[in-house]
């Protein structure tokens, strides 16, 4: 949560409880999303989106003269669309997806993600729903299509599951009990 939200909710225990509940639900939804696709969290952070193109967890090499990594995403991992990143692998340990929870709106990250995913036809990206990190973040997913096919954001899966569990068909109001 950003500092302004923290200061505001500290003074109001009810708002704090609501904020913490929303955060717990967002984090739980992300874990459920990963389980839905058979993914596990990578114990190590990748250096950039190029990590997804590799058969195993390996970061970009460093330039011998400058020491900088030769990364597709530059050296700003953890900033912009890559804010609050998480790396996901298949059960076999193959790099499969990167998720993040940026504060930037979708429109501000679209051009960069389009450019990065255009470098390899196996890559795709999507965005939507609240991010796991807290208020004003949304989920961004970059993934390998050849490993995962088409995927949905965590909130889309959660909403579909809730709809499937809802005992009343859409548009029908259950009778009132009296």
C-alpha positions in Angstrom: 0.0 0.0 0.0 1.3 3.5 -0.7 2.1 5.8 2.2 -1.0 8.0 1.8 -3.3 5.0 2.0 -1.3 3.6 5.0 -1.6 6.9 6.9 -5.3 7.2 6.2 -6.2 3.6 7.2 -4.0 3.6 10.3 -6.4 6.1 11.9 -9.5 4.0 10.9 -9.3 0.3 12.0 -12.3 -0.6 9.8 -10.6 0.8 6.7 -7.4 -0.9 7.7 -9.2 -4.3 8.0 -10.9 -3.8 4.6 -7.6 -2.8 3.0 -5.8 -5.8 4.4 -8.6 -8.1 3.3 -8.5 -6.8 -0.2 -4.7 -7.3 -0.3 -5.0 -10.9 1.0 -7.7 -11.7 -1.6 -5.5 -10.2 -4.4 -2.5 -12.3 -3.3 -4.6 -15.5 -2.9 -6.1 -14.9 -6.4 -2.6 -14.7 -7.9 -1.6 -18.0 -6.3 -4.8 -19.6 -7.6 -4.0 -18.2 -11.0 -0.6 -19.9 -11.0 -2.0 -23.2 -9.8 -4.7 -23.0 -12.5 -1.9 -23.0 -15.1 0.3 -25.5 -13.3 3.0 -22.9 -12.6 5.3 -22.6 -9.6 7.1 -19.5 -8.4 10.7 -19.2 -9.5 13.0 -18.8 -6.5 15.2 -16.5 -8.5 14.3 -13.3 -10.3 15.0 -13.1 -14.0 16.9 -10.2 -15.5 14.4 -9.4 -18.3 11.7 -10.6 -20.6 14.3 -12.5 -22.6 14.4 -15.0 -19.7 11.1 -16.4 -21.1 12.8 -17.4 -24.3 15.3 -19.7 -22.7 14.9 -23.4 -22.0 16.1 -23.0 -18.4 16.5 -20.3 -15.8 19.4 -18.2 -17.0 20.0 -14.5 -16.9 21.5 -12.3 -19.7 25.3 -12.2 -19.9 27.2 -9.1 -18.7 29.1 -6.9 -21.1 32.8 -7.5 -20.2 33.7 -3.8 -20.6 30.8 -2.1 -18.8 29.4 -4.9 -16.6 25.9 -4.1 -17.8 23.6 -6.9 -18.7 22.6 -7.2 -22.4 18.9 -7.3 -21.5 15.8 -6.6 -23.7 14.2 -4.6 -20.9 17.3 -2.5 -20.1 18.4 -2.2 -16.5 15.1 -1.0 -15.0 13.7 -4.4 -13.8 11.4 -3.5 -10.9 10.3 -0.2 -12.5 7.6 0.8 -14.9 5.6 -2.3 -16.1 8.1 -4.5 -14.3 7.2 -3.1 -10.9 6.7 -5.9 -8.2 7.7 -8.7 -10.6 7.2 -12.4 -10.0 8.7 -15.2 -12.3 6.8 -18.4 -12.9 8.1 -21.7 -14.2 6.5 -24.9 -15.4 6.7 -28.0 -13.1 9.7 -29.0 -15.2 11.4 -25.7 -14.4 11.1 -24.0 -17.8 10.5 -20.2 -17.7 6.8 -19.7 -18.6 5.5 -16.4 -17.3 6.3 -13.1 -15.7 3.7 -11.2 -13.7 4.0 -7.8 -12.3 1.8 -5.3 -10.4 2.6 -1.8 -11.8 1.0 1.4 -10.8 1.1 2.7 -14.4 -2.1 2.4 -16.4 -2.4 -0.2 -19.2 -2.1 2.5 -21.9 1.3 3.5 -20.5 2.8 0.0 -20.7 1.2 -1.3 -23.9 3.8 0.1 -26.4 6.8 -1.3 -24.5 5.2 -4.7 -24.0 4.1 -4.8 -27.7 7.7 -4.1 -28.6 9.2 -6.7 -26.3 6.8 -9.5 -27.2 7.3 -8.7 -30.9 10.9 -9.9 -30.5 9.8 -13.5 -30.2 6.6 -14.9 -31.7 6.2 -17.3 -28.7 5.6 -14.4 -26.3 2.4 -12.6 -25.5 1.1 -10.2 -22.9 -2.1 -9.2 -21.2 -3.2 -6.9 -18.4 -6.2 -6.5 -16.2 -7.7 -6.7 -12.8 -6.2 -5.6 -9.5 -2.6 -6.4 -8.9 -1.4 -8.5 -5.9 0.7 -5.7 -4.5 -2.0 -3.3 -3.4 -4.1 -0.3 -4.2 -3.9 1.2 -7.7 -1.9 -1.7 -9.2 -3.1 -4.0 -11.9 -1.8 -7.4 -13.1 0.4 -7.6 -16.1 1.3 -11.0 -17.5 3.9 -11.8 -20.1 4.0 -15.5 -21.1 5.1 -18.2 -23.5 2.2 -19.1 -25.8 3.9 -22.4 -26.8 3.9 -23.6 -23.2 0.7 -22.1 -21.8 -1.5 -21.4 -24.8 -4.0 -18.5 -24.3 -4.3 -17.4 -20.7 -6.6 -15.2 -18.7 -5.7 -12.8 -16.0 -6.2 -13.8 -12.3 -9.4 -11.8 -11.9 -10.9 -13.3 -15.0 -10.4 -16.8 -13.7 -11.7 -15.8 -10.2 -14.8 -14.2 -11.7 -15.5 -17.3 -13.9 -15.1 -19.6 -10.9 -17.4 -17.5 -8.8 -20.0 -17.5 -11.7 -19.7 -21.2 -12.0 -20.3 -21.7 -8.3 -23.2 -19.3 -8.2 -26.4 -21.4 -7.8 -28.6 -18.9 -9.6 -28.4 -18.6 -13.4 -27.5 -15.1 -14.8 -30.4 -12.7 -14.9 -32.7 -14.7 -12.5 -33.3 -13.3 -9.1 -33.7 -15.9 -6.4 -37.0 -15.7 -4.5 -37.1 -13.8 -1.2 -37.4 -15.8 1.9 -39.9 -14.6 4.4 
